[in-house]
Amino acid sequence: MSNNNNQFDGDLEKFAKALFGNNKNKKKKINDEIPPSNSPKEKKPFNGRKFAKSAIVLTVIFAVLIILIANVYIVKENEYRVVRQFGEVVKYENEPGLNMKIPFIQSVTTLPKNLMTYEMTQEEINTLDKKRIIIDNYAVWRVTDPKALISNAGTLINAESRMEEFIYSVIRTQLGQLNYDQIINDENSERGSINDRVTEEVNKFLLSGNFGIEVIDVRIRRTDLPEENEQSVYTRMISERESIAQRYLSEGDADKNRIVANTDREVQELLATADKEASVIRAQGEAEAAQIYNAAFSRDPEFYGLYRTLESYKKTIGEDTVIILPSDSPYARVLSGYLE
């Protein structure tokens, strides 16, 4: 101990190197044995074949999913789904739900199940009395057999075209058997029964052709005249109405004259009857009065004579009456006051 102290006495630097020098050497050895943490790691080699296989598998799975999704179809409540294979109809679905078709081979066509209204183009026809009119009508129809429609008509538009041809053919035949007045007259119109007959006949044609559709109702909306005929028809209608009005006026005047003549005749008959009855009653009254007078005057002839004289005065003597009588006339004597 004392020897060591003596060895480093007066030399502190040597003592420090002797004390820490070995530790530095040890740390350096340890650092040499342990690799530094910032040194790069070794990279594995890239396996391209394995990556390509994974990409192919994922692509195939994605393509299968797309094909499956593209070939799933939904059937709604108000529609038919017709499945065709190489153009031929193999089946159709009318129940709501999910269904699937064969990819790349089968195709699906949608057809409506509900009632549809078809607005038909206006057509010109001739009536029985050789008058031209324009008919505007519409039809209410529906699909009854989707397979027959696709097989025989091909498309919905073709089915509507065939239906329109049948409707106009039947309407032309039916209206050609009626006069113009029978068609346009509201009171005596035959259009109601024509609509029913047209519907029945058109359905017969559609059934015989197996087009898979049914007409529910055919209605004539309105009938018009061609533009070049409207003015002449209006002029003729005005003339006819004026002649009808004149006929009504003439008939009214005739009825009036007849009624006035009948009334005058009845009045004359009533007056004649009344005069006759009045004369009879008057004669009966005068006869009764005469009887009463005779019965009364027969009791006193002198009074009767006086009464008759006085009555004669009423009739013969007035304010300006001048009477010339002989002096010995009894009448003069009475007037003079000589009663005996």
C-alpha positions as CSV (number, residue, x, y, z in Angstrom):
1,M,0.0,0.0,0.0
2,S,2.7,2.4,1.0
3,N,4.8,1.3,-1.9
4,N,2.0,2.1,-4.4
5,N,1.5,5.6,-2.9
6,N,5.2,6.2,-3.2
7,Q,5.1,5.0,-6.8
8,F,2.6,7.7,-8.0
9,D,3.7,10.4,-5.6
10,G,4.3,13.7,-7.5
11,D,2.8,12.3,-10.7
12,L,-1.0,12.7,-10.7
13,E,-1.3,12.2,-14.5
14,K,0.2,8.8,-14.3
15,F,-2.1,7.9,-11.5
16,A,-5.2,9.0,-13.4
17,K,-4.1,7.0,-16.5
18,A,-3.4,4.0,-14.4
19,L,-6.8,4.4,-12.8
20,F,-9.0,5.0,-15.9
21,G,-7.0,3.6,-18.7
22,N,-8.1,0.0,-18.4
23,N,-11.8,1.0,-18.3
24,K,-11.5,2.8,-21.7
25,N,-9.8,-0.2,-23.1
26,K,-12.6,-2.5,-21.8
27,K,-15.3,-0.2,-23.2
28,K,-13.7,-0.2,-26.6
29,K,-13.5,-4.0,-26.6
30,I,-17.1,-4.3,-25.6
31,N,-18.1,-1.8,-28.3
32,D,-16.2,-3.7,-30.9
33,E,-18.0,-6.9,-30.0
34,I,-21.5,-5.3,-30.1
35,P,-22.4,-3.9,-33.5
36,P,-23.8,-0.4,-33.6
37,S,-27.6,0.0,-33.6
38,N,-27.6,2.3,-36.7
39,S,-26.0,-0.3,-39.0
40,P,-28.4,-1.4,-41.9
41,K,-30.2,-4.8,-41.8
42,E,-29.9,-7.4,-44.4
43,K,-32.9,-7.4,-47.1
44,K,-34.6,-10.6,-48.2
45,P,-34.8,-11.2,-52.0
46,F,-38.2,-10.2,-53.9
47,N,-40.4,-13.2,-54.8
48,G,-42.3,-12.0,-58.0
49,R,-43.9,-15.4,-58.8
50,K,-45.7,-15.5,-55.5
51,F,-47.1,-12.0,-55.9
52,A,-48.3,-12.8,-59.4
53,K,-50.2,-15.8,-58.2
54,S,-52.0,-13.7,-55.5
55,A,-52.9,-11.0,-58.0
56,I,-54.4,-13.6,-60.4
57,V,-56.4,-15.3,-57.7
58,L,-57.8,-11.9,-56.5
59,T,-58.6,-10.9,-60.1
60,V,-60.4,-14.2,-60.8
61,I,-62.5,-13.9,-57.6
62,F,-63.4,-10.2,-58.4
63,A,-64.4,-11.2,-62.0
64,V,-66.6,-14.1,-60.7
65,L,-68.3,-11.7,-58.2
66,I,-69.0,-9.2,-61.0
67,I,-70.4,-11.9,-63.3
68,L,-72.6,-13.3,-60.5
69,I,-73.9,-9.8,-59.6
70,A,-74.5,-8.9,-63.2
71,N,-76.6,-12.1,-63.8
72,V,-78.8,-11.7,-60.7
73,Y,-82.1,-10.0,-61.5
74,I,-84.9,-8.8,-59.4
75,V,-88.6,-9.4,-60.2
76,K,-90.9,-6.6,-59.0
77,E,-94.6,-6.9,-58.2
78,N,-95.8,-5.0,-61.3
79,E,-93.6,-6.6,-64.0
80,Y,-92.7,-9.9,-65.7
81,R,-89.1,-11.0,-66.4
82,V,-88.7,-13.0,-69.5
83,V,-85.5,-15.1,-69.8
84,R,-84.3,-15.8,-73.3
85,Q,-81.5,-18.2,-74.4
86,F,-80.1,-17.7,-77.9
87,G,-83.2,-15.7,-78.7
88,E,-85.7,-18.3,-77.6
89,V,-87.9,-17.8,-74.5
90,V,-87.1,-20.5,-71.9
91,K,-89.1,-19.2,-69.0
92,Y,-90.6,-16.1,-67.4
93,E,-90.9,-15.0,-63.8
94,N,-94.0,-13.2,-62.4
95,E,-93.4,-13.7,-58.6
96,P,-91.5,-11.0,-56.8
97,G,-88.0,-12.0,-55.7
98,L,-84.3,-12.6,-56.7
99,N,-83.4,-14.8,-59.6
100,M,-80.4,-15.7,-61.6
101,K,-79.7,-16.4,-65.2
102,I,-76.8,-18.2,-67.0
103,P,-74.0,-15.8,-67.8
104,F,-73.3,-14.9,-71.4
105,I,-76.0,-17.3,-72.6
106,Q,-79.3,-16.0,-71.3
107,S,-80.7,-12.5,-71.4
108,V,-83.6,-11.0,-69.5
109,T,-86.4,-8.8,-70.9
110,T,-88.8,-6.8,-68.7
111,L,-92.6,-6.5,-69.5
112,P,-95.2,-4.6,-67.4
113,K,-97.9,-6.5,-65.6
114,N,-100.2,-3.6,-64.8
115,L,-102.9,-2.1,-67.0
116,M,-101.6,0.3,-69.7
117,T,-103.3,3.0,-71.8
118,Y,-102.4,3.3,-75.5
119,E,-103.1,6.6,-77.1
120,M,-103.9,5.9,-80.8
121,T,-103.2,8.2,-83.7
122,Q,-106.2,9.9,-85.3
123,E,-107.6,8.2,-88.4
124,E,-110.1,9.2,-91.1
125,I,-112.9,6.9,-92.0
126,N,-116.1,7.0,-94.2
127,T,-119.6,6.5,-92.7
128,L,-122.5,4.7,-94.4
129,D,-123.8,8.0,-95.9
130,K,-120.4,8.7,-97.5
131,K,-119.2,11.3,-95.0
132,R,-115.6,11.5,-93.8
133,I,-114.9,11.8,-90.1
134,I,-111.7,11.7,-88.0
135,I,-111.8,9.3,-85.1
136,D,-109.7,9.8,-82.0
137,N,-109.7,6.9,-79.5
138,Y,-107.6,5.0,-76.9
139,A,-107.3,1.5,-75.6
140,V,-106.7,0.0,-72.2
141,W,-104.8,-3.3,-72.4
142,R,-102.4,-5.6,-70.5
143,V,-100.0,-8.5,-71.0
144,T,-101.4,-11.9,-70.3
145,D,-98.7,-14.2,-71.7
146,P,-95.2,-12.8,-71.8
147,K,-93.8,-15.9,-73.6
148,A,-96.3,-15.6,-76.4
149,L,-95.7,-11.9,-76.7
150,I,-91.9,-12.2,-77.1
151,S,-92.3,-15.3,-79.4
152,N,-94.9,-13.8,-81.8
153,A,-94.6,-10.0,-81.5
154,G,-90.9,-9.7,-80.5
155,T,-91.3,-6.5,-78.5
156,L,-93.9,-4.5,-76.6
157,I,-93.9,-1.8,-79.4
158,N,-94.7,-4.4,-82.1
159,A,-97.5,-5.8,-79.9
160,E,-99.0,-2.3,-79.6
161,S,-98.7,-1.8,-83.4
162,R,-100.6,-5.0,-84.1
163,M,-103.2,-4.1,-81.6
164,E,-103.7,-0.7,-83.2
165,E,-104.1,-2.2,-86.6
166,F,-106.8,-4.6,-85.4
167,I,-108.6,-1.8,-83.5
168,Y,-108.8,0.5,-86.5
169,S,-109.8,-2.3,-88.8
170,V,-112.7,-3.2,-86.6
171,I,-113.7,0.5,-86.0
172,R,-113.7,1.2,-89.7
173,T,-115.9,-1.8,-90.3
174,Q,-118.4,-0.9,-87.5
175,L,-118.7,2.8,-88.2
176,G,-119.0,2.2,-91.9
177,Q,-122.3,0.5,-91.1
178,L,-123.7,3.7,-89.5
179,N,-124.8,7.1,-90.7
180,Y,-123.1,10.2,-89.6
181,D,-126.0,11.4,-87.4
182,Q,-126.1,8.0,-85.6
183,I,-122.5,8.5,-84.5
184,I,-122.5,12.2,-83.4
185,N,-126.0,12.4,-82.0
186,D,-125.8,12.2,-78.2
187,E,-129.4,11.0,-77.7
188,N,-129.3,8.3,-80.4
189,S,-125.6,7.6,-80.4
190,E,-124.4,4.0,-81.1
191,R,-120.9,4.6,-79.8
192,G,-121.6,2.8,-76.5
193,S,-122.4,-0.5,-78.2
194,I,-119.7,0.0,-80.8
195,N,-117.0,0.2,-78.1
196,D,-118.1,-3.2,-76.7
197,R,-118.2,-4.8,-80.1
198,V,-114.8,-3.4,-81.1
199,T,-113.3,-4.7,-77.8
200,E,-114.7,-8.2,-78.4
201,E,-113.6,-8.4,-82.0
202,V,-110.1,-7.1,-81.4
203,N,-109.6,-9.7,-78.6
204,K,-110.6,-12.4,-81.1
205,F,-107.9,-11.3,-83.5
206,L,-105.3,-11.1,-80.8
207,L,-106.2,-14.5,-79.5
208,S,-106.0,-16.1,-82.9
209,G,-102.6,-14.6,-83.5
210,N,-101.5,-15.7,-80.0
211,F,-99.9,-12.3,-79.2
212,G,-100.1,-12.7,-75.4
213,I,-102.1,-9.5,-74.8
214,E,-105.7,-8.6,-74.0
215,V,-107.6,-5.4,-74.7
216,I,-109.7,-4.4,-71.6
217,D,-111.6,-1.5,-73.2
218,V,-111.6,0.6,-76.4
219,R,-113.2,4.1,-76.2
220,I,-113.8,6.7,-78.9
221,R,-112.8,9.9,-77.3
222,R,-114.2,12.3,-80.0
223,T,-115.2,12.5,-83.6
224,D,-114.2,15.5,-85.8
225,L,-114.7,16.6,-89.4
226,P,-111.8,17.2,-91.7
227,E,-110.8,20.8,-91.8
228,E,-111.8,21.3,-95.5
229,N,-115.4,20.1,-94.7
230,E,-116.0,21.9,-91.5
231,Q,-117.3,25.2,-92.9
232,S,-119.6,23.6,-95.5
233,V,-121.0,21.3,-92.8
234,Y,-121.5,24.3,-90.5
235,T,-123.3,26.2,-93.2
236,R,-125.5,23.3,-94.0
237,M,-126.3,22.7,-90.3
238,I,-127.3,26.4,-89.9
239,S,-129.6,26.2,-92.9
240,E,-131.2,23.0,-91.6
241,R,-131.7,24.5,-88.2
242,E,-133.3,27.6,-89.7
243,S,-135.7,25.5,-91.8
244,I,-136.6,23.5,-88.7
245,A,-137.2,26.7,-86.7
246,Q,-139.4,28.1,-89.5
247,R,-141.3,24.8,-89.6
248,Y,-141.8,25.0,-85.9
249,L,-143.1,28.6,-86.2
250,S,-145.5,27.7,-89.0
251,E,-146.8,24.8,-87.0
252,G,-147.2,27.1,-84.0
253,D,-149.2,29.6,-86.0
254,A,-151.4,26.9,-87.4
255,D,-152.0,25.5,-83.9
256,K,-152.8,29.0,-82.7
257,N,-155.3,29.7,-85.4
258,R,-157.0,26.3,-84.8
259,I,-157.2,26.9,-81.1
260,V,-158.7,30.5,-81.6
261,A,-161.3,29.1,-84.1
262,N,-162.3,26.3,-81.8
263,T,-162.6,28.8,-78.9
264,D,-164.7,31.2,-81.0
265,R,-167.0,28.4,-82.1
266,E,-167.4,27.2,-78.5
267,V,-168.2,30.8,-77.4
268,Q,-170.8,31.2,-80.1
269,E,-172.3,27.8,-79.2
270,L,-172.4,28.8,-75.5
271,L,-174.0,32.2,-76.3
272,A,-176.6,30.6,-78.6
273,T,-177.4,28.1,-75.9
274,A,-177.7,30.8,-73.3
275,D,-179.9,33.0,-75.5
276,K,-182.1,30.0,-76.2
277,E,-182.4,29.2,-72.5
278,A,-183.0,32.8,-71.7
279,S,-185.8,33.1,-74.3
280,V,-187.5,30.0,-72.9
281,I,-187.2,31.3,-69.4
282,R,-188.4,34.8,-70.5
283,A,-191.4,33.3,-72.3
284,Q,-192.2,31.1,-69.3
285,G,-192.0,34.2,-67.1
286,E,-194.2,36.3,-69.3
287,A,-196.7,33.5,-69.5
288,E,-196.8,33.2,-65.7
289,A,-197.0,37.0,-65.5
290,A,-199.9,37.1,-67.9
291,Q,-201.7,34.4,-66.0
292,I,-201.2,36.4,-62.8
293,Y,-202.4,39.6,-64.5
294,N,-205.5,37.9,-66.0
295,A,-206.3,36.4,-62.6
296,A,-205.9,39.8,-60.9
297,F,-207.7,41.9,-63.6
298,S,-210.6,39.5,-64.0
299,R,-211.8,40.5,-60.6
300,D,-212.3,44.2,-61.6
301,P,-212.6,44.9,-65.3
302,E,-213.0,48.6,-64.9
303,F,-209.7,48.8,-62.9
304,Y,-208.1,46.7,-65.6
305,G,-209.3,49.1,-68.2
306,L,-208.0,52.0,-66.2
307,Y,-204.7,50.3,-65.8
308,R,-204.3,49.6,-69.5
309,T,-205.1,53.2,-70.2
310,L,-202.5,54.4,-67.9
311,E,-200.0,52.0,-69.4
312,S,-200.8,53.3,-72.8
313,Y,-200.1,56.9,-71.5
314,K,-196.6,55.8,-70.6
315,K,-195.9,54.6,-74.1
316,T,-197.7,57.3,-76.1
317,I,-197.4,60.5,-74.2
318,G,-194.1,62.2,-73.7
319,E,-193.0,65.8,-73.0
320,D,-193.4,67.0,-76.5
321,T,-196.3,64.7,-77.5
322,V,-199.3,66.3,-79.3
323,I,-202.5,64.3,-79.5
324,I,-205.5,65.2,-81.6
325,L,-208.6,63.4,-80.6
326,P,-212.3,64.1,-81.3
327,S,-214.1,65.7,-78.4
328,D,-216.5,62.8,-78.1
329,S,-213.7,60.2,-77.9
330,P,-213.8,58.1,-74.7
331,Y,-210.1,58.6,-74.5
332,A,-210.5,62.3,-74.7
333,R,-213.2,62.3,-72.1
334,V,-210.9,60.4,-69.8
335,L,-208.1,62.8,-70.4
336,S,-210.5,65.7,-69.8
337,G,-211.5,64.1,-66.4
338,Y,-214.9,62.8,-67.4
339,L,-214.9,59.3,-66.1
340,E,-218.6,58.6,-66.6
